Structure formats: C-alpha cells, structure tokens
Amino acid sequence: MPEFLSFINDILWGSVMIYLLLGAGVWFTWRTGYIQFRYIRYFGKSLKSSLSQQSGGLTSFQALCTSLAARVGSGNLAGVAIAITAGGPGAVFWMWVSAIIGMASSFAECSLAQLYKERDATGQFRGGPAWYMSRGLGMRWMGVMFSVFLLLAYGLIFNTVQANSIANAMHFAFNLPEYVTGLVLMGCTLLVIVRGLRGVAKIMQWLVPVMALVWVGASIVISLWHYAAIPAIFESIIRSAFGWQEAAAGAVGYTISQALTSGFQRGMFSNEAGMGSTPNAAAAAASWPPHPAAQGIVQMIGVLVDTLIICTATAMVVLIAGHDTTQSSINGIQLVQKAMSVIAGSWGASFVAGIVLLFAFSSIAANYIYAENNLIYLKMNSPRNIWILRTITLLMVMMGTLLSLPVVWQLADIIMALMAITNLTALLLLSPVVRIIASDYLRQRKLGVKPVFDPTRYPEIEQQIAPGSWDDVPRR
C-alpha cells in the first residue's frame, strides 16, 4: 500500500499539481490586476474592518481566525521540516513563491464563496466551493463531488495528520504513550466541536493569534540570538532553490525539481490556497465593507501569515540548528523538536510539543467545521448524521495517533490534490466573475467611497446568487 500511494502521489505532485497551481495562480494574478500586490496597501484597513460585527454571519476576523486554525497546523511545523529534508533549504524559497502566487487563488475562491453564500435554517451564512459550483456554474454534481472529497479529507484524513503530529511530539518530549494522547485529544475535541460554527469561531479568534505570536516570537528571539548566521542561511535558501550549490556535482535539474516539488507541496498543504477549504470559513462571514472582495482580501492576509511568517519561523529554527537535524530517519515534528533542543537546550522539545498541540488541535476543530458545512450542502445535516460525523472525527483522531507517518502524509497529499483539481477547475471557469468582483471593488476604492456590492449592476450574477444573501446591502 505505501508503494502504491507513493506512486499515485508522484504522478499527482510530480507534474499535474505543480503546473495546475502555478497556472491558476499566475492566471488569477493577471485576471485580477495583480491583486496581491495592488491591494496590499489595504491589508491594514481590511484587518481593522474585519472586527465589525454584522447580522447573519461571523465577523471577518472570526472567519480569518477559523481559516487560520485549519491552515496553521502540523504542516507549519512537521511539513516545513519534511520539505527541507526532501528538497533542501531551497524548498523554503518555493514555499514563499507558492504563497505569493496562491494569494491570488485564495482571493478568487474566497470572494466567490462570499458572492454565492446563502442563509441556513438558523439565518447563519453558509457557502464554499460546492455552493459556487452549483450557483455560479449550475453544476450541482460537481459540488456534490467536491463535498465528498472534502468530507473524506477534513472529516477523516487530515485529522489523522494532526493527531499523528501531536502524539509523536508528546511521546518525544514526555514519553507519553500514543493512546493516552489520543484519548485526551478525543475528549478535548468533542468539547469544542459540539459548540458548532459560532462557538468554534469565538474560541479561535483568541487562540489563533496567541499561538501564532508565541511561535513567531520564539523564532525571532532565536534568529536575533544567532544573527551572525542569518545571511548565510538566506544565501543557502536562494542558492539551493536554483541548484547553484549543486551545479558542480551535475545534479542541478534533480535538485531544483526536488526543492520546487517539496516547497509547493508543503506550501499548499500549509496555506491551502486553491484547495477549496478556506472558502467554507470565508462564506460564513458578513463582510464589512459589504463586498465579496473584502473577504477575499482578508483571507489573502491568512496566506501571508501562514506561509510567509509562520512557516518561515519554523524554517529558521530548523536551518539555524544545522544539518545534524535534517535526517530522514526521524519524522518532521521530531526534527523540529530536535532542532529546538539543539538551539535552546532540553526544554526545547517540550516547548515545540506545546506549540504543535495548539496548532494541530485548532486545525482538528476547524477541519470538523468544514466537514459539517458540507453535510449542510448535501442536505444530510440531520442531528443523527451530525453525531455520526462527530463520532467518525473522534475515531480518526484516535487512529491518527497510532498510524505511521508516511502513510498519513501520502493519503493527505492525494486527497488534497483531488480537492484542488476539482476546485481549481471551477475557479478557472468562474474567472470572469472573479474579474468583475476585483474590478468593481477597485473602481469604488478609486472613487474614494466605501465599496458596496450592488448585484443589480450585473444582471447575470444577480440571477445566480441566493435570494436574501445581499438584500441588506445598501444600493448606490
């Protein structure tokens, strides 16, 4: 089985996903007028506006923190370490590239999720890729297929990845048996997920900023402590990314390929741009200003924070510790723990264990919310089915603490690729609508007025959106 999964993984990530991700990111960068560069000056204003509470949904900040909870997991720790082990320091550079390009894809999917959102039976906004596949493309079958992929990924596979990282970290730091970690994690997960979308969002708006600041702050302190090594580390990242370090050995092509593949693969697993997961949180927000692009811009901040800041913080810890830690014989999270122990002493492994516990646990909670959201799309959200999903989620968390890491990562990579292929296909078909959203927002910004989305200006779009989803928005 591991050999078969590796074969499928090599096909998907060896060429298909790299070209699709690059192509989609470049396409949306162009179609939206280089939005991640032109709108960067609005990031601060958008973040401030995201705190405004509107009726019918989460605040944009709550949606951002919920999406960051899913993004900021073991991929930011174990995934970065695995990327460096497989592709060398150059993988970090390609992670950065994947984030910069992926910001445009994230804007596209999150803006569409806002545009095609609808209210559930309680009045809460719901939406995501399945919704814009149905309403924007008129392809409910595609939405059903995507929802099934997401339920498999976020209800099953991805939670095993997160639980696996927690169990390994706790065993390495405290010699805690994996099954004990699994039982405790199951109990804590249940206490959180029974609170539903709003309850989880309220927890994440406090937990996510704190855990991110603690880890990034620790990395900054370590970097300043070893400031003399920083120039050499950045030089090795750039040189390795393009194979310059290996040119004399005649292995340039292979090294570039490994660095690019590892960097893009782990970068996407971390920031989830284009995968179709983040729109499930973005659609739940009642954006302010009331325009689909506003939520798209806020979610671009999430990609920036996740990969360019948090993943870089992990990379600095691993690279400062030196080559002694980059061993393929130990798994990713233990590599980070060993790196921190080399730098800071025996307490380093325990500190990383605490960080991965927060990162991975928040991801498990957000993953469940995504899965439950797609049960609603499939109209299978009866109390009985909700509890079946919760039970399966808890069982997968327990199994994740007992499975071997290579199998877990391989399954995660394959299901992530299937989700991304389906979602990116829909995004490319809807790119004219994405362009309308981006240009309409920028037009109003240039006029110096608060951007407000008026669907009556676009009759074709007005026919597609859910009744009542934009009725409260003032018309110009």
C-alpha positions in Angstrom: 0.0 0.0 0.0 2.7 2.6 0.8 4.4 1.9 -2.5 1.1 2.3 -4.4 0.2 5.6 -2.6 3.7 6.9 -3.3 3.3 6.1 -7.0 0.0 8.0 -7.2 1.5 10.8 -5.2 4.4 11.1 -7.5 2.1 11.3 -10.5 -0.1 14.0 -9.0 2.6 16.1 -7.4 5.4 15.4 -9.9 3.8 17.4 -12.6 0.0 17.7 -12.5 -0.4 19.8 -9.4 2.7 21.9 -9.9 1.5 23.1 -13.3 -2.1 23.5 -12.2 -1.2 25.5 -9.1 1.3 27.7 -10.9 -1.0 28.2 -13.9 -4.1 29.1 -11.8 -2.1 31.4 -9.5 -0.5 33.2 -12.4 -3.8 33.4 -14.3 -5.7 34.9 -11.3 -2.8 37.3 -10.6 -3.2 38.6 -14.2 -7.0 38.5 -14.3 -7.4 40.4 -11.1 -4.8 43.0 -12.0 -2.1 41.7 -9.7 -4.4 41.9 -6.8 -2.0 40.6 -4.1 0.4 43.5 -4.9 -2.1 46.3 -5.7 -4.3 45.6 -2.6 -1.5 45.1 -0.1 -1.9 48.7 1.0 -5.5 47.8 2.0 -4.4 44.9 4.3 -4.3 47.1 7.4 -7.6 48.8 6.7 -9.2 45.4 5.8 -8.0 43.8 9.1 -9.4 46.7 11.1 -12.7 46.5 9.3 -12.8 42.7 9.9 -13.6 43.3 13.5 -17.0 44.9 12.7 -20.0 42.7 13.7 -22.8 42.4 11.1 -26.0 40.4 11.3 -26.3 37.0 9.8 -22.7 35.9 10.0 -19.3 35.8 11.7 -17.1 38.8 11.7 -14.4 38.7 9.0 -11.8 38.4 11.7 -13.5 35.4 13.2 -13.7 33.8 9.7 -10.0 34.6 9.2 -9.0 33.0 12.5 -11.2 30.0 11.8 -9.5 29.6 8.4 -6.1 30.1 10.0 -6.9 27.5 12.6 -7.3 25.0 9.8 -4.2 26.3 7.9 -1.9 26.6 10.9 -1.4 23.0 11.9 1.3 20.4 11.7 2.1 21.5 8.2 3.6 24.6 9.6 6.0 22.6 11.7 6.4 19.0 10.6 5.6 19.9 6.9 8.3 22.5 6.7 10.8 20.1 8.3 9.9 17.4 5.8 10.1 19.9 2.9 13.6 20.9 3.9 14.7 17.3 4.4 13.4 16.3 0.9 14.2 19.4 -1.1 17.0 21.2 0.9 16.9 24.8 2.0 15.7 25.8 -1.5 12.2 24.3 -0.6 11.7 27.3 1.6 12.0 29.7 -1.3 9.4 27.8 -3.3 7.1 27.8 -0.3 7.3 31.6 -0.4 6.6 31.6 -4.2 3.6 29.3 -3.6 2.3 31.7 -1.1 2.7 34.8 -3.2 1.1 33.2 -6.2 -1.5 31.4 -4.1 -2.7 34.7 -2.6 -4.5 35.4 -5.9 -6.1 32.0 -5.9 -7.2 32.5 -2.3 -8.8 35.8 -3.2 -10.7 34.2 -6.1 -12.1 31.3 -4.1 -13.0 33.4 -1.0 -14.6 36.2 -3.0 -16.7 33.7 -4.9 -17.7 32.0 -1.6 -18.9 35.3 -0.3 -20.8 36.1 -3.5 -22.7 32.9 -3.6 -23.3 32.4 0.1 -26.8 31.7 1.4 -28.5 31.5 4.8 -29.2 28.2 6.6 -32.2 27.4 8.7 -30.9 29.5 11.6 -30.0 32.5 9.5 -26.3 31.9 9.5 -24.4 32.4 6.2 -23.1 29.2 4.6 -21.1 28.7 1.5 -18.0 27.4 -0.1 -16.8 25.8 -3.4 -19.8 23.4 -3.5 -22.1 26.4 -3.5 -20.3 28.4 -6.2 -20.1 25.3 -8.3 -23.9 24.9 -8.1 -25.0 28.6 -8.3 -22.2 30.0 -10.5 -21.7 27.1 -12.8 -25.0 25.3 -12.5 -23.1 22.1 -11.8 -24.5 20.6 -8.6 -22.9 17.3 -9.5 -19.6 19.0 -9.2 -20.5 20.5 -5.9 -21.5 17.0 -4.6 -18.2 15.5 -5.8 -16.2 18.3 -4.1 -18.2 17.9 -0.9 -17.5 14.2 -0.8 -13.8 14.9 -1.3 -13.8 17.5 1.5 -15.6 15.2 3.9 -13.0 12.5 3.3 -10.2 15.0 3.7 -11.3 17.1 6.6 -13.6 14.6 8.4 -11.0 11.8 8.1 -7.5 12.1 6.6 -6.3 15.5 7.7 -7.3 14.9 11.3 -5.1 11.8 11.4 -2.2 14.0 10.2 -2.7 16.5 13.0 -3.3 13.8 15.7 -0.2 12.0 14.5 1.9 15.1 14.9 0.6 15.7 18.4 1.1 12.1 19.5 4.7 12.0 18.2 5.5 15.3 19.8 4.2 14.3 23.2 6.0 10.9 23.1 9.3 12.5 22.1 9.1 15.2 24.8 7.4 13.5 27.7 7.5 9.8 26.7 3.7 9.8 26.8 2.0 6.7 25.3 0.3 7.5 22.0 -3.0 6.0 23.1 -3.1 8.3 26.1 -2.6 11.3 23.9 -5.3 10.0 21.6 -7.9 9.6 24.4 -7.2 13.1 25.9 -7.3 14.6 22.4 -10.6 12.9 21.6 -12.2 14.4 24.8 -10.9 17.9 24.2 -12.0 17.8 20.5 -15.6 16.7 21.5 -15.9 19.6 24.0 -15.1 22.1 21.3 -16.9 20.8 18.2 -20.2 20.4 19.9 -20.3 24.2 20.1 -20.8 24.5 16.3 -19.6 27.1 13.9 -20.1 30.2 16.0 -18.7 28.6 19.2 -15.6 27.3 17.4 -15.1 30.8 15.7 -15.3 32.6 19.1 -12.6 30.3 20.5 -10.3 30.6 17.5 -10.4 34.4 17.4 -8.5 34.3 20.7 -6.5 31.1 20.4 -5.0 31.5 16.9 -3.4 35.0 17.4 -1.9 33.9 20.7 -0.4 30.6 19.5 1.0 32.3 16.3 2.6 35.1 18.2 4.2 32.7 20.7 5.8 30.6 17.9 6.9 33.5 15.7 8.2 35.4 18.8 10.3 32.4 19.8 11.7 32.2 16.3 12.5 35.9 16.2 14.4 35.6 19.5 16.3 32.6 18.3 17.2 34.4 15.0 18.4 37.5 16.9 20.4 35.2 19.2 22.1 33.7 16.1 22.0 36.8 13.9 25.5 36.2 12.5 24.2 33.0 10.8 21.2 34.7 9.2 22.9 36.0 6.0 24.4 32.5 5.2 21.0 30.8 5.8 19.2 33.1 3.3 22.0 32.7 0.8 21.7 28.9 1.1 17.9 29.1 0.6 18.3 31.1 -2.7 21.3 29.1 -4.0 19.6 25.8 -3.3 16.3 26.9 -4.8 18.0 27.2 -8.2 20.5 24.4 -7.8 23.6 26.7 -7.7 25.0 24.8 -4.7 24.9 21.5 -6.6 25.9 22.8 -10.1 29.4 21.4 -9.8 28.1 18.0 -8.9 25.9 17.8 -12.1 22.6 17.3 -10.2 21.1 20.7 -10.9 17.8 19.5 -12.5 17.1 16.9 -9.9 17.8 19.3 -7.0 15.6 22.1 -8.4 12.8 19.6 -9.0 13.0 18.3 -5.5 13.1 21.7 -4.0 10.3 23.0 -6.1 8.1 20.0 -5.6 8.7 19.8 -1.8 8.2 23.6 -1.4 5.0 23.8 -3.4 3.6 20.6 -1.9 4.1 21.7 1.7 3.3 25.3 1.0 -0.1 24.3 -0.3 -0.8 21.9 2.5 0.0 24.7 4.9 -1.7 27.7 3.4 -4.4 25.7 1.5 -4.7 28.4 -1.3 -6.7 27.0 -4.1 -7.6 23.8 -2.3 -11.2 24.9 -1.6 -11.1 24.6 2.2 -10.8 28.3 3.2 -13.9 29.4 1.3 -16.0 27.4 3.8 -15.0 29.8 6.5 -14.9 32.9 4.3 -18.6 32.4 3.2 -19.7 32.3 6.9 -18.7 36.0 7.4 -20.8 39.0 7.0 -18.1 41.1 5.3 -17.6 44.7 6.1 -17.4 46.7 3.8 -20.3 44.7 2.2 -18.5 43.5 -0.8 -17.3 40.0 -1.8 -13.8 41.3 -2.4 -13.4 42.5 1.1 -13.4 38.9 2.5 -11.1 37.9 -0.3 -8.6 40.5 0.8 -8.9 39.4 4.4 -8.2 35.8 3.5 -5.2 36.8 1.5 -3.8 38.0 4.8 -4.2 34.5 6.1 -2.0 33.1 3.3 0.6 35.7 4.1 0.6 35.0 7.8 0.6 31.2 7.4 3.4 30.7 4.9 5.5 33.8 4.7 5.5 34.3 8.5 4.8 31.1 10.5 6.4 28.6 8.1 9.4 30.9 7.7 9.7 30.9 11.5 9.8 27.1 11.5 12.4 27.1 8.7 14.6 29.4 10.6 14.6 27.2 13.7 15.5 24.1 11.6 18.2 25.8 9.5 19.8 27.6 12.4 20.1 24.2 14.2 22.2 22.9 11.3 22.4 19.8 9.2 22.6 17.4 12.1 18.8 17.7 12.5 17.9 17.1 8.8 17.8 13.3 9.0 15.2 11.3 7.0 15.2 8.7 9.8 13.1 10.9 12.1 9.7 12.4 11.3 9.0 16.0 10.7 7.8 17.1 14.1 10.6 15.3 15.9 13.0 17.0 13.6 11.7 20.4 14.8 11.9 19.3 18.4 15.4 18.1 17.9 16.3 21.4 16.3 14.8 23.4 19.1 16.7 21.2 21.6 20.0 21.8 19.8 19.4 25.6 20.0 17.7 26.1 23.4 18.5 23.0 25.4 16.4 20.2 26.9 13.3 22.3 27.3 13.1 23.0 23.5 11.4 19.7 22.8 8.7 20.3 25.4 8.1 23.8 24.0 7.6 22.5 20.5 5.3 19.8 21.9 3.1 22.5 23.4 3.1 24.6 20.2 2.2 21.6 18.0 -0.6 20.7 20.4 -2.1 24.2 20.0 -1.6 24.3 16.2 -2.9 20.8 15.5 -5.8 20.9 17.9 -7.1 24.1 16.5 -6.8 22.5 13.0 -8.8 19.5 14.1 -11.6 21.7 15.4 -11.7 23.8 12.2 -11.5 20.7 10.0 -14.6 19.4 11.6 -16.5 22.7 11.0 -15.6 22.5 7.3 -16.8 18.9 7.1 -20.1 19.8 8.9 -20.6 22.7 6.5 -20.5 20.3 3.5 -23.0 18.0 5.2 -25.3 21.0 5.1 -24.7 21.4 1.4 -25.5 17.7 0.8 -28.7 18.2 2.9 -27.6 15.5 5.2 -27.3 17.6 8.3 -29.8 15.8 10.5 -28.9 15.5 14.2 -28.2 11.8 13.7 -25.8 12.5 10.8 -24.1 15.3 12.6 -23.3 12.9 15.5 -22.2 10.2 13.1 -19.7 12.8 11.7 -18.6 13.8 15.2 -18.0 10.1 16.1 -16.0 9.4 12.9 -13.9 12.5 13.5 -13.1 11.4 17.0 -12.2 7.9 15.9 -9.9 9.2 13.2 -8.2 11.4 15.7 -7.5 8.3 17.8 -6.4 6.3 14.8 -4.1 9.2 13.8 -2.1 8.8 17.0 -1.4 5.1 16.1 -0.7 5.2 12.3 2.7 5.5 10.7 3.6 9.0 9.4 4.5 8.2 5.8 1.1 6.6 5.1 -0.8 9.5 6.7 1.1 12.1 4.7 0.7 10.2 1.5 -3.1 9.9 1.9 -3.2 13.6 2.8 -1.3 14.6 -0.3 -3.5 12.5 -2.6 -6.9 13.7 -1.2 -5.6 17.3 -1.2 -4.7 17.0 -4.9 -8.2 15.7 -5.8 -9.8 18.5 -3.9 -7.6 21.1 -5.5 -8.1 19.8 -9.0 -11.9 20.0 -8.6 -11.8 23.4 -7.0 -9.3 25.0 -9.4 -11.3 23.8 -12.4 -14.4 25.6 -11.0 -12.3 28.7 -10.3 -10.9 28.9 -13.8 -14.4 28.5 -15.3 -15.6 31.3 -13.0 -12.6 33.6 -13.6 -14.8 36.2 -15.5 -16.9 36.6 -12.3 -13.7 36.9 -10.2 -12.5 39.7 -12.5 -15.8 41.6 -12.1 -15.6 41.4 -8.3 -12.0 42.6 -8.3 -12.6 45.5 -10.7 -15.8 46.6 -9.0 -14.1 46.8 -5.7 -11.1 48.7 -7.1 -13.3 51.1 -9.0 -15.1 52.1 -5.9 -11.8 52.5 -4.0 -10.5 54.8 -6.7 -13.7 56.9 -6.3 -12.9 57.2 -2.6 -16.2 55.6 -1.5 -16.8 52.6 0.7 -17.0 49.6 -1.6 -20.6 48.2 -1.7 -21.6 45.3 -3.9 -24.8 46.0 -5.9 -25.9 42.9 -7.8 -28.3 44.9 -9.9 -25.4 46.2 -11.8 -24.7 42.7 -13.0 -28.0 41.0 -14.1 -26.4 37.6 -14.9 -24.8 37.4 -11.5 -28.0 38.6 -9.8 -29.9 35.7 -11.2 -27.3 33.2 -9.7 -26.9 34.5 -6.1 -29.1 33.2 -3.3 -32.3 35.2 -2.5 -31.7 37.3 0.6 -27.9 36.9 0.7 -27.3 40.6 -0.4 -30.7 42.2 0.4 -29.3 44.0 3.4 -26.6 45.8 1.4 -27.4 49.4 0.6 -27.6 50.2 -3.1 -25.8 53.1 -4.8 
